[in-house]
């Protein structure tokens, strides 16, 4: 998974921050030393699995010390290896087209979505994120994220911490009690522009968590990079 992400994003970013759990730290550190990243790579450790929101914020201080501090921060899950280069190109263009958005992200329509982005019918603004694993009532077909996000400097360093600080226990996952990143999307869209672009294929939204997932992605996306 790390190889795929290094290949896909190495030309897009100036540095990489990998967030790992303590049990994986030594293995990931050794692997990155034997298979160097295409750009400087740092590790951050999430000691307690409180959720993706907290994990995303862990490298914040490291990135603030970077010279220069990045103008945009791209975020992705390590199991999202099926993203196609054409969709990455679309995200780059959406991220850099003025006026610059607070967030840009690829989405796709798919059957039986794991995540659904509910929009206001008139404005198109994302107003709610529904999660299957949290027990939300899901549509038969819905718009889902692809686990890839481009945030402006202000969004990552200022607005995301504001959201995290204000997050109450009632806003945590109903079933998992995790502090999820995705509810930040409607919170942000109520205050700034969240620009979405279509994925080339809905299969890019498949996260690889099982051997069956890996086979599905490899079979249906023959143009993806192979190791």
GITAUR-V598561 format. One record per pair of residues at least 4 apart in sequence whose ideal C-beta (glycine too) atoms are under 8 Angstrom apart, sorted by the first residue. I is the first residue (numbers start at 1). J is the second residue. Records with the same first field share a line. If there is no record, write none. Layout:
I=J  J
This chain:
1=5  78  79  81  208
2=6  18  28  31  32  35  78
3=7  35  227
4=8  81  224  225  227
5=9  76  78  81
6=10  16  35  37  38
7=225
8=12  81  83  85  88  225
9=13  16  74  76  88
10=37  38  39
11=38
12=74  88  92
13=39  74
14=39  40  70
15=39  40  41  42  63  66  70
16=37  39  40  41  42
17=41  42  43  44  58  59  62  63
18=28  32  41  42  43  44  78
19=43  44  45  46  55  56  58  59
20=24  25  28  43  44  45  46
21=25  45  46  49
22=45  47
24=28
25=29  43  45
26=30
27=31
28=32  43
29=33  43
30=34
31=35
32=36  37  41  43
36=41
37=41
42=59  62
44=58  59  62
45=58
46=50  54  55  58
49=178
50=54  178  179
51=55  172  173  176  178  179  180  181
52=56  77  178  179  180  181  182
53=57  163  164  167  179  180  181  184
54=58  164  179
56=75  160  181
57=160  161  164
59=63
60=64  156  157  161
61=65
62=66
63=69  70  73  156  157
64=69  157
66=70
69=153  157
70=153
71=152  153
72=95  150  151  152  153
73=150  151  153  156
74=148  149  150  151
75=148  149  150  151  181
76=80  83  147  148  149
77=147  207
79=147  207  208  209  213
80=146  147  148  204  207  208
81=208  217  224
82=203  204  206  208  217  221  224
83=87  88  106  146  148  204
84=88  199  200  201  204  221  223  224
85=89
86=90  200
87=91  106  146  148  197  199  200  204
88=92  148
89=93
90=94  106  197  198  200
91=95  104  105  106  148  150  197
92=96  150
93=97  197
94=101  104  150  195  196  197
95=100  101  104  150  195
96=100
99=193
100=152
101=152  192  193  194  195
102=151  152  154  155  159  188  191  192  193  194
103=149  150  151  152  155  185  188  192  193  194  195
104=149  150  194  195  196  197
105=145  146  148  149  150  185  194  195  196  197
106=145  146  148  196  197  198  199  204
107=117  143  144  145  146  196  197  198  199
108=143  144  146  198  199  201  202  204  205
109=141  142  143  144  202
110=141  142  144  202  205
111=140  141
112=138  140  141
113=132  138  139  141  142  143  144
114=131  132  133  144
115=129  130  131  132  142  144  145  182
116=129  130  136  138  139  142  143  144
117=126  128  129  142  143  144  145  185
118=126  127  128  129  130
119=123  124  125  126  127  143
120=124  125  127
125=186  189  190  194
126=185  186  189  194
127=186  189  190
128=186
129=182  183  185  186
130=136  137  138  142
131=136  173  180  182
132=136  138
133=173  175  176
134=173  174  175  176
135=174  175
136=174
138=142
144=202  205
145=149  182  185  205
146=199  204  205
147=205  207
151=155  156  160
152=156
153=157
154=158  159
155=159  160  188  192
156=160
157=161
158=162
159=163  188  191  192
160=164  184
161=165
162=166
163=167  184  187  188
164=179
167=171  172  179  183
168=172
171=183
172=176  177  178  179  180
173=177  178  179  180
176=180
183=187
184=188
185=189  194
186=190
187=191
188=192  194
189=193  194
199=204  205
200=204
201=220  221
203=216  217  220  221
204=221
206=213  216  217
207=213
208=213  214  217
209=213
210=214
211=215
212=216
213=217
214=218
215=219
216=220
217=221  224
218=222  224  226
